Amino acid sequence: MIKKPQFPIQQIVYRLAEKHSVKSTSCMKVNGYPIVKNEHNTGPPIAAYHSYRQYKSLQTEKFTIS
């Protein structure tokens, strides 16, 4: 999913959006997951998703990305 070493998180987001054609910010929660934490607006907005919220941390049942 990552094509070059710069901006790996953004690349993952782009690839997942492309793969799943994300149309909304809602998602299915399983056992209370995923959990997003620490909303922020300091990062560069993704052009196609400028109205979406940004978070510093994503926690799933098996792992956390921050």
C-alpha positions as CSV (number, residue, x, y, z in Angstrom):
1,M,0.0,0.0,0.0
2,I,3.0,2.3,0.6
3,K,4.8,3.3,-2.6
4,K,7.5,5.6,-1.1
5,P,8.9,6.4,2.3
6,Q,7.4,9.9,2.6
7,F,4.0,10.3,4.2
8,P,3.1,6.6,4.9
9,I,-0.1,7.2,6.9
10,Q,-1.5,9.5,4.1
11,Q,-0.7,6.9,1.5
12,I,-2.5,4.2,3.5
13,V,-5.5,6.5,3.8
14,Y,-5.5,7.2,0.0
15,R,-5.2,3.5,-0.8
16,L,-8.0,2.4,1.5
17,A,-10.2,5.2,0.2
18,E,-9.5,4.1,-3.4
19,K,-10.1,0.5,-2.5
20,H,-13.4,1.0,-0.6
21,S,-14.7,4.1,-2.3
22,V,-15.3,5.8,1.0
23,K,-18.3,8.1,0.8
24,S,-19.0,8.9,4.5
25,T,-17.3,9.3,7.8
26,S,-19.4,6.6,9.5
27,C,-18.1,3.1,9.9
28,M,-19.2,-0.1,11.5
29,K,-18.2,-0.5,15.1
30,V,-17.4,-4.0,16.3
31,N,-17.1,-4.4,20.1
32,G,-16.8,-0.6,20.4
33,Y,-13.9,-0.4,17.9
34,P,-12.5,1.5,16.1
35,I,-11.9,4.3,18.5
36,V,-10.5,7.6,17.3
37,K,-8.8,10.0,19.7
38,N,-7.3,13.4,19.8
39,E,-9.0,15.3,17.1
40,H,-6.8,18.0,15.5
41,N,-6.7,20.3,12.5
42,T,-3.0,21.0,12.3
43,G,-2.2,18.5,9.5
44,P,-2.6,19.1,5.8
45,P,-6.1,18.4,4.7
46,I,-6.7,15.7,2.1
47,A,-8.1,17.5,-1.0
48,A,-10.9,15.1,-1.7
49,Y,-11.9,14.9,2.0
50,H,-11.6,18.5,3.2
51,S,-14.8,18.3,5.3
52,Y,-13.7,15.2,7.2
53,R,-12.2,15.3,10.7
54,Q,-8.6,14.5,11.5
55,Y,-7.4,12.5,14.5
56,K,-4.0,11.7,15.9
57,S,-4.8,8.1,17.0
58,L,-6.9,5.2,15.8
59,Q,-7.4,2.2,18.1
60,T,-8.7,-1.1,17.0
61,E,-9.2,-4.3,18.9
62,K,-5.7,-5.6,17.8
63,F,-3.6,-2.5,17.2
64,T,-3.2,1.3,17.6
65,I,-2.0,3.7,15.0
66,S,-0.8,7.1,16.2
